[in-house]
Amino acid sequence: MPVAAPPLLGQHLLIDGRVGIMPTVEGTRSLLASIARLLDMRVLGQPQAYRQTGGALVGFAVIAESHISVHLYPAPAMSYIDLFSCQPFDRIGAVDFVIHRLKMTEVTSQQIDRGVG
């Protein structure tokens, strides 16, 4: 008897790349809210963002579906974005959006289907 594959529990999207625009703390909060809005996800509370010693920015949004986080480093100007959702979302749309918003180059993205074996 064949064994049924476990159900897909969510999508985990990682987007890394060099940024042409380094947002402010408020710009980082806006970026997080815009990603959620684009993907029709509901932010619980307000997106948070903080500038660390050395100028790095870290931002996080808790969404009803899971979370979105962003790490931005000024030297070299790099961005690492992590989006996990238990609901399907438009991966290509998310990648295109952040590429244009942050003027990213040298971009890599990876989608991991969670809950699959």
BAKEFI-707961 format. One record per residue (C-alpha): x, y negated, z negated; residue number from 1. Coordinates in steps of 0.2 Angstrom, whole numbers, plus 2048, in hexadecimal, padded with zeros to 3 digits. Each point is the difference from the previous one (the first is absolute). Example, Ala and Ser with C-alpha at 12.3 -4.5 7.8 and 13.67 -1.06 7.14 Angstrom:
# residues 2
+-----+-----+-----+-------+
:  xx :  yy :  zz : marke :
+-----+-----+-----+-------+
: 83E : 816 : 7D9 :     1 :
: 806 : 7EF : 803 :     2 :
+-----+-----+-----+-------+
# end
This chain:
# residues 117
+-----+-----+-----+-------+
:  xx :  yy :  zz : marke :
+-----+-----+-----+-------+
: 800 : 800 : 800 :     1 :
: 808 : 7EF : 805 :     2 :
: 804 : 7F4 : 7F2 :     3 :
: 7F7 : 7EF : 802 :     4 :
: 80C : 7F1 : 801 :     5 :
: 7FE : 7F4 : 7F1 :     6 :
: 7F6 : 7F0 : 804 :     7 :
: 808 : 7F0 : 805 :     8 :
: 800 : 7F6 : 7F0 :     9 :
: 807 : 7F0 : 807 :    10 :
: 80D : 7F7 : 80B :    11 :
: 810 : 7F9 : 7FA :    12 :
: 808 : 7F3 : 80C :    13 :
: 811 : 7F9 : 7FE :    14 :
: 806 : 7F1 : 80A :    15 :
: 812 : 7FA : 7FF :    16 :
: 809 : 7F3 : 80A :    17 :
: 80A : 7F0 : 801 :    18 :
: 7F5 : 7F0 : 7FD :    19 :
: 801 : 7F0 : 809 :    20 :
: 7F5 : 7F7 : 7F4 :    21 :
: 803 : 801 : 7ED :    22 :
: 7EF : 7FC : 7F8 :    23 :
: 7FE : 7F7 : 7F0 :    24 :
: 7F8 : 808 : 7F0 :    25 :
: 7EF : 7F9 : 806 :    26 :
: 803 : 806 : 812 :    27 :
: 804 : 811 : 7F9 :    28 :
: 7EF : 801 : 7F7 :    29 :
: 7F8 : 7FA : 810 :    30 :
: 809 : 80D : 80A :    31 :
: 7F9 : 80E : 7F4 :    32 :
: 7EE : 7F9 : 801 :    33 :
: 801 : 7FF : 813 :    34 :
: 806 : 811 : 802 :    35 :
: 7F2 : 807 : 7F5 :    36 :
: 7F3 : 7F5 : 80A :    37 :
: 806 : 806 : 811 :    38 :
: 7FE : 812 : 7FB :    39 :
: 7EF : 7FD : 7F7 :    40 :
: 807 : 804 : 7EF :    41 :
: 7FA : 7F9 : 7F0 :    42 :
: 80D : 7F7 : 7F5 :    43 :
: 7FC : 803 : 7ED :    44 :
: 805 : 7F0 : 7F7 :    45 :
: 80D : 7F5 : 809 :    46 :
: 810 : 805 : 809 :    47 :
: 80F : 7FD : 7F5 :    48 :
: 811 : 7F9 : 806 :    49 :
: 810 : 7FC : 7F6 :    50 :
: 811 : 7F9 : 805 :    51 :
: 80E : 80A : 7F8 :    52 :
: 811 : 7FA : 7FB :    53 :
: 80A : 7FF : 810 :    54 :
: 7F1 : 7FA : 80A :    55 :
: 7F8 : 811 : 804 :    56 :
: 7ED : 7FF : 801 :    57 :
: 7F5 : 80F : 7FA :    58 :
: 7ED : 800 : 803 :    59 :
: 7F3 : 80D : 7FC :    60 :
: 7ED : 801 : 803 :    61 :
: 7F5 : 80E : 7F8 :    62 :
: 7F3 : 804 : 80C :    63 :
: 7F0 : 80B : 7FD :    64 :
: 808 : 80C : 80C :    65 :
: 811 : 800 : 7F7 :    66 :
: 80E : 7F3 : 802 :    67 :
: 80B : 7F5 : 80C :    68 :
: 811 : 7FA : 7FA :    69 :
: 80D : 7F5 : 808 :    70 :
: 813 : 7FE : 7FC :    71 :
: 808 : 7F1 : 809 :    72 :
: 813 : 7FD : 7FF :    73 :
: 808 : 7F0 : 806 :    74 :
: 812 : 807 : 803 :    75 :
: 7FF : 809 : 80C :    76 :
: 7EE : 7FA : 804 :    77 :
: 7F7 : 811 : 7FE :    78 :
: 7EE : 805 : 7FC :    79 :
: 7FA : 811 : 7FA :    80 :
: 7ED : 802 : 800 :    81 :
: 7F7 : 80F : 7F8 :    82 :
: 7ED : 803 : 803 :    83 :
: 7F7 : 80F : 7FA :    84 :
: 7ED : 802 : 802 :    85 :
: 7F5 : 80F : 7FD :    86 :
: 7F5 : 7F9 : 80E :    87 :
: 806 : 801 : 813 :    88 :
: 807 : 7EF : 807 :    89 :
: 807 : 7F9 : 80F :    90 :
: 813 : 804 : 7FF :    91 :
: 804 : 7F7 : 810 :    92 :
: 7F6 : 7F1 : 7FC :    93 :
: 809 : 7FF : 7EF :    94 :
: 811 : 801 : 807 :    95 :
: 7FC : 7F4 : 80E :    96 :
: 7F9 : 7F3 : 7F3 :    97 :
: 80F : 800 : 7F5 :    98 :
: 80D : 800 : 80E :    99 :
: 7F7 : 7F0 : 807 :   100 :
: 7FD : 7F8 : 7EE :   101 :
: 812 : 802 : 7FB :   102 :
: 808 : 7FF : 811 :   103 :
: 808 : 811 : 7FD :   104 :
: 80D : 808 : 80B :   105 :
: 809 : 811 : 7FE :   106 :
: 7F0 : 807 : 7F9 :   107 :
: 7FD : 812 : 7FB :   108 :
: 7F0 : 807 : 7FA :   109 :
: 7FB : 811 : 7FA :   110 :
: 7EF : 808 : 7FC :   111 :
: 7FF : 80E : 7F3 :   112 :
: 7F0 : 809 : 7FF :   113 :
: 7FD : 804 : 7EE :   114 :
: 7F7 : 80F : 7FA :   115 :
: 806 : 80B : 80E :   116 :
: 809 : 80F : 7F9 :   117 :
+-----+-----+-----+-------+
# end
